[in-house]
Amino acid sequence: MIIHIDCNSFYASCEIIFRPDLQGKPVVVANCNEAGGGIILALSKEAKTIGLKRGNPIFQVKEIIEKNNVAVFPANLVKYCDISRRIMQVVIDENIVHNFIQYSVDEFFGTILEDDPDKLKRLLLKLKDDIERGIGVPVSCGASTSYTLAKVATWYSKHYPAFNGVCILPKEKITAALERLPVEEVWGIGRASKHKLDHFGIHTADDFVNKQESFIKRFFSITGVRTWKELQGEPCINIDDPPQQRSIMHSRTFTYMTDNIEVLNTYMSNFVAAATRKLRDQHSVCRSVTVYIVTNRHREDLPQYNNSASMQLTTASSETPLIIKTALVLLGKIYRSGYNYKKAGIILSDIASDRSVQLDLFADSHNDHGRQRRLMAAADSINTRYGMNKIRIASQGFEESKLNLNCFQPLKNQTTNIDDIIQVKSNK
């Protein structure tokens, strides 16, 4: 059967790992900004029960946060990706899940060669327990005959405590499960389609399945047809070989504006490292590199400036050192002193498969493509096993890595409420 593992309130759960005293208390993670505001990105179930929602601006719900002593943490994606990789390693070490892949930072798919629901549930309960005891992140698990139905099973394991976090959905129970499932909760449909679905009288997943294929294809395209077939137990989604991205962008809006070129260089180097890792994960290379920088358009009292620059590589590549070097040259060309920059980013485009790279006939002998590829593969392997950025390029800096040298040591001076965040920012 196909299994699905989904981390519960992942960002918030990651922060609670470092602050076990917050277990059972309201916790939110936000993209905090220099004004002490930001948007809630993730929250624990305790935070949801007091009325907070993902997407709430911090300033609008500050009264709720203060009244309920909610712990607010700034998002740390490096930390969360590191913990995600550790979860993967726990599952891999169990050696019972085949074709195990990471679908997103907090979701995983795989297969277990077991059709008996009782035996499969025991295996998933053990896997769930190993993750929660070994890592500290609560997870929900589902299993069924297709990827979409496995996600349906996980939805039930999350919303019905009687399942104890694990739901098995065999063929004979599919119809009953779909009759009770709101159609907007189906993977591949979503809430954005709710108005159209209501118009056609489609309110549950079972209503959707009972429509004719021609109707689904006409109003919901080929993607809707795949979802329709998957809900009937017919696997037709291939996530083992996802479509290759035509371009890869990595950017960030900074917590604090900066006019320091060295700080921008560090940011850009980390953006390139993340983007090139995505390139290598999908076995591709890029030919074009673009960087851009932007000031804060909301600060009308400050001078405004934004610019971008691109460069074509002589040889298509996914090598982090080469692309960092290129990106920093481009950044130096567009950087202007006297401006406070709020955002920067890197775009890798003109992407192709790494199986047929046209090498430069006049390249220096030391620029050995095969050797560089092996070097990057070794670095990726070490970072996957021991934690993100354990091996890094010097220009990436070391501040973030200090926070992740030991993922399970409590962080000192960790901010726990919104007033502390504001105070820390004002002091800086």
C-alpha positions in Angstrom: 0.0 0.0 0.0 1.0 3.6 -0.5 1.7 5.5 2.8 1.7 9.2 3.5 3.4 10.7 6.5 2.5 14.3 7.4 4.1 16.3 10.2 1.6 18.1 12.5 2.0 21.9 12.8 5.6 21.3 11.5 7.2 24.7 12.0 5.7 25.2 15.5 6.6 21.6 16.4 10.2 22.2 15.4 10.4 25.2 17.8 8.9 23.2 20.6 11.7 20.7 20.3 14.1 23.4 21.6 11.6 24.6 24.2 9.9 21.5 25.8 8.5 23.8 28.4 6.1 25.1 25.7 4.6 21.6 25.2 0.8 22.0 25.3 0.9 25.8 25.1 0.0 28.1 22.2 3.0 28.6 19.8 3.1 30.4 16.5 5.9 30.9 13.9 5.9 34.1 11.9 8.0 35.9 9.3 8.7 38.6 11.8 9.9 41.9 10.4 11.9 44.9 11.8 8.7 46.7 12.9 7.8 43.8 15.2 5.0 42.6 12.9 4.8 39.9 10.2 2.4 37.1 9.2 1.6 33.9 11.1 3.0 31.0 9.0 2.3 28.1 11.3 0.8 27.5 14.7 0.2 24.7 17.2 -3.3 23.3 17.8 -3.4 25.2 21.1 -2.9 28.4 19.2 -5.7 27.5 16.8 -8.1 26.9 19.7 -7.8 30.5 20.9 -8.8 31.9 17.5 -5.4 32.4 15.7 -5.2 31.4 12.1 -2.4 31.0 9.5 -2.1 34.2 7.6 -3.1 36.5 10.5 -1.0 39.7 10.5 0.7 39.8 13.9 -0.4 43.4 14.6 -4.1 42.4 14.1 -3.9 39.6 16.7 -1.4 41.2 19.1 -4.1 41.4 21.8 -4.9 37.7 21.6 -1.2 36.9 21.7 -0.5 39.0 24.8 -3.7 37.8 26.6 -2.9 34.2 26.1 0.9 34.4 26.5 1.5 33.0 23.1 5.1 32.1 22.2 6.1 33.7 18.9 9.1 32.5 17.0 10.7 33.9 13.8 10.8 31.4 11.0 14.0 29.5 10.5 13.8 27.5 7.3 17.3 26.1 7.6 16.4 24.6 10.9 13.1 23.1 9.6 14.8 21.6 6.5 17.5 20.1 8.8 14.8 18.4 11.0 12.9 17.2 7.9 16.0 15.4 6.7 16.4 13.8 10.1 12.9 12.5 10.0 13.7 11.0 6.6 16.7 9.3 8.1 14.6 7.7 10.9 12.2 6.2 8.3 15.1 5.0 6.1 16.8 3.4 9.1 13.6 1.4 9.8 14.0 -0.3 6.4 10.3 -1.1 6.0 9.3 1.7 3.6 10.1 1.3 -0.1 10.4 4.2 -2.6 10.5 6.6 0.2 10.6 10.2 -1.0 10.2 13.7 0.5 7.2 15.5 -1.2 7.6 18.7 0.8 9.4 19.9 3.9 6.7 18.2 6.1 5.3 15.5 3.9 6.6 12.1 2.8 5.3 9.3 0.6 6.4 5.6 0.3 5.1 2.1 -0.1 4.9 -0.8 2.4 4.6 -4.3 1.0 1.7 -5.2 3.2 -2.0 -5.4 2.4 -3.4 -6.6 5.7 -4.8 -3.5 7.4 -4.1 -4.7 10.9 -0.4 -5.5 10.2 0.0 -2.3 8.2 -1.4 -0.3 11.1 1.0 -1.8 13.6 4.0 -1.0 11.3 2.8 2.6 10.9 2.2 3.0 14.6 5.8 1.8 15.3 7.1 4.2 12.6 5.1 7.1 14.1 6.4 6.3 17.6 10.0 6.2 16.4 9.7 9.6 14.7 8.0 11.2 17.7 10.4 9.7 20.3 13.6 10.1 18.1 12.9 13.6 16.7 10.2 15.1 18.8 7.8 16.1 15.9 4.3 14.6 16.1 3.1 13.0 12.8 0.0 11.6 11.2 0.0 8.7 8.9 -2.4 7.4 6.2 -2.3 4.4 3.8 -4.4 3.4 0.9 -4.2 2.2 -2.8 -3.3 5.6 -4.3 -1.5 8.8 -3.4 -4.6 10.9 -3.1 -6.4 8.2 -1.0 -3.4 8.0 1.2 -3.7 11.7 1.8 -7.4 11.2 2.5 -6.5 8.6 5.1 -4.1 11.1 6.7 -6.8 13.7 6.9 -9.0 11.3 8.9 -6.0 10.4 11.2 -5.6 14.1 11.9 -9.2 15.0 12.5 -10.5 11.9 14.4 -8.5 11.1 17.6 -9.9 7.6 17.7 -7.5 6.7 14.9 -4.5 7.4 17.2 -2.7 9.2 14.4 -2.8 6.3 11.9 -5.6 5.6 9.4 -5.7 2.7 6.9 -8.1 3.0 4.0 -8.7 -0.3 2.2 -10.9 -0.6 -0.9 -14.0 -1.6 1.0 -13.9 1.5 3.1 -13.2 4.1 0.4 -16.8 5.0 -0.4 -17.7 5.6 3.3 -14.6 7.8 3.7 -15.3 9.9 0.6 -19.0 10.4 1.6 -17.9 12.2 4.8 -15.0 14.1 3.3 -15.6 17.8 2.2 -14.5 18.0 -1.4 -12.3 21.1 -0.8 -10.1 18.9 1.4 -9.1 16.6 -1.4 -5.5 16.9 -2.6 -5.5 18.5 -6.1 -8.8 20.3 -5.7 -8.5 22.7 -2.8 -10.7 25.6 -1.4 -10.1 27.8 -4.5 -12.5 25.6 -6.5 -15.2 25.5 -3.8 -17.4 28.1 -5.6 -17.4 26.2 -8.9 -17.9 22.9 -7.1 -20.9 24.3 -5.1 -22.4 25.5 -8.4 -22.4 21.9 -9.7 -23.8 20.5 -6.4 -20.5 18.8 -5.6 -20.0 19.0 -1.8 -18.2 15.8 -0.8 -15.4 13.8 -2.4 -18.0 11.1 -3.2 -20.1 13.6 -5.2 -17.0 14.4 -7.2 -16.2 10.7 -7.9 -19.8 10.0 -9.0 -19.6 12.5 -11.9 -18.8 11.3 -15.4 -15.2 11.4 -16.6 -16.2 13.7 -19.5 -17.7 16.2 -17.1 -14.6 16.2 -14.9 -12.4 16.7 -18.0 -14.5 19.5 -19.3 -14.6 21.6 -16.1 -11.5 20.5 -14.2 -9.0 19.6 -16.9 -6.7 16.6 -17.0 -5.5 17.3 -13.5 -9.0 16.9 -12.2 -9.3 13.6 -14.2 -6.2 12.3 -12.4 -7.6 13.2 -9.0 -11.0 11.6 -10.0 -9.2 8.3 -10.9 -7.0 8.4 -7.8 -10.1 8.7 -5.6 -11.4 5.5 -7.2 -8.2 3.8 -6.2 -6.5 3.9 -9.6 -2.9 5.2 -9.2 -2.1 7.7 -11.9 0.1 10.3 -10.3 3.8 9.8 -10.6 5.7 11.7 -7.9 8.8 9.6 -8.2 9.8 11.6 -11.3 8.4 15.1 -10.9 8.4 17.4 -14.0 11.6 19.4 -14.3 11.4 23.0 -13.3 12.1 25.5 -16.1 13.6 27.9 -13.6 14.5 27.9 -10.0 14.3 31.0 -7.8 15.4 31.4 -4.3 14.9 34.7 -2.5 14.0 36.2 0.9 12.6 39.4 2.3 15.1 40.3 5.0 14.1 40.7 8.6 16.2 43.8 8.8 17.1 46.1 5.9 20.8 46.3 5.1 23.2 48.5 3.1 26.2 46.2 3.7 27.5 44.5 0.6 29.2 41.8 2.8 25.8 40.9 4.3 24.2 40.8 0.9 27.1 38.6 -0.3 26.3 36.1 2.5 22.6 36.1 1.7 23.3 35.6 -2.0 25.7 32.7 -1.3 23.1 30.9 0.8 20.4 31.5 -1.9 22.7 30.0 -4.5 23.5 27.0 -2.3 19.8 26.3 -1.8 19.0 26.8 -5.5 21.8 24.6 -6.8 20.8 21.8 -4.4 17.4 21.8 -6.0 19.1 21.7 -9.4 21.1 18.6 -8.4 18.1 17.0 -6.7 16.2 17.0 -10.1 19.4 16.0 -12.0 19.6 19.1 -14.0 22.0 22.0 -14.8 21.4 25.7 -15.6 23.0 27.9 -18.2 21.7 31.3 -17.1 22.1 33.1 -13.7 20.2 36.2 -12.6 20.4 38.1 -9.4 18.3 41.0 -8.1 18.1 43.4 -5.2 15.2 45.5 -4.0 14.7 48.3 -1.4 11.7 48.6 0.8 8.9 50.1 -1.4 6.8 50.7 1.7 9.3 53.0 3.2 8.5 56.1 1.2 10.8 58.1 3.5 13.9 56.2 2.1 15.5 56.4 -1.3 14.3 53.6 -3.6 16.4 51.4 -5.9 16.0 48.0 -7.5 18.0 46.3 -10.2 18.9 42.9 -11.7 21.7 41.4 -13.8 22.1 38.2 -15.7 25.0 36.1 -17.1 25.2 33.1 -19.4 27.6 30.4 -18.2 30.1 29.0 -20.7 29.1 25.5 -19.6 25.8 24.6 -18.1 26.4 23.7 -14.4 24.9 22.9 -11.0 28.1 23.4 -9.1 27.6 25.6 -6.1 31.1 27.3 -6.0 30.9 28.3 -9.7 27.4 29.7 -9.5 28.2 31.5 -6.2 31.2 33.1 -7.9 29.0 34.2 -10.8 26.2 35.5 -8.6 28.6 37.6 -6.5 30.1 39.2 -9.6 26.6 40.1 -10.8 25.7 41.4 -7.3 28.7 43.6 -7.3 27.7 45.2 -10.6 24.2 46.2 -9.5 24.9 47.1 -5.9 24.7 50.8 -5.0 25.8 52.2 -1.7 23.5 54.5 0.2 20.4 52.3 -0.1 18.8 50.1 2.4 17.9 46.8 0.7 15.0 44.7 1.9 15.0 41.8 -0.5 17.4 39.9 -2.8 17.2 36.7 -4.9 18.8 34.4 -7.4 17.1 32.9 -10.5 18.6 29.9 -12.3 17.1 29.4 -15.8 17.8 27.8 -19.1 17.6 24.5 -17.3 18.4 21.1 -18.9 19.2 17.6 -17.9 22.6 16.9 -16.5 22.9 13.8 -18.6 24.1 15.6 -21.7 26.2 18.6 -20.7 28.0 20.3 -23.6 31.5 21.0 -22.2 33.7 23.9 -23.2 36.4 22.8 -25.7 38.8 25.5 -24.4 38.2 25.0 -20.6 41.2 24.8 -18.4 42.2 21.2 -17.4 41.6 21.9 -13.7 37.9 22.7 -14.4 37.1 19.0 -14.5 33.3 18.7 -14.8 33.3 15.1 -13.6 35.4 15.9 -10.6 33.2 18.8 -9.6 30.1 16.7 -10.0 31.6 14.1 -7.6 32.5 16.8 -5.1 29.0 18.2 -5.1 27.5 14.7 -4.7 29.8 14.0 -1.7 28.8 17.3 -0.1 25.1 16.7 -0.7 25.4 13.2 0.8 27.1 14.5 4.0 24.6 17.3 4.4 21.7 14.9 3.9 23.1 12.6 6.6 24.4 15.0 9.2 22.3 18.1 8.7 21.9 20.9 6.2 25.0 23.1 5.6 27.3 20.9 7.6 29.6 21.4 4.6 29.3 24.9 3.1 31.1 27.4 1.0 33.0 30.0 3.1 31.1 32.9 1.6 27.8 31.5 3.1 29.0 32.6 6.6 28.6 30.6 9.8 26.0 32.3 12.0 23.1 30.1 10.9 25.2 27.0 11.1 26.0 27.7 14.8 22.3 27.3 15.5 22.3 23.9 13.8 25.5 22.3 14.9 23.5 20.1 17.3 19.8 20.2 16.3 18.7 18.9 19.6 20.5 21.2 22.0 18.2 23.9 23.4 18.9 27.3 21.9 20.0 30.0 24.4 18.1 33.3 24.7 15.2 32.0 22.5 12.5 34.7 22.2 9.2 33.4 23.5 6.7 36.3 23.2 5.9 39.2 20.9 7.1 41.9 23.2 10.5 40.3 23.5 10.7 40.2 19.7 9.9 43.9 19.5 12.4 44.7 22.3 15.2 42.7 20.6 14.6 44.4 17.3 14.5 47.9 18.9 17.8 47.2 20.7 19.4 46.2 17.4 
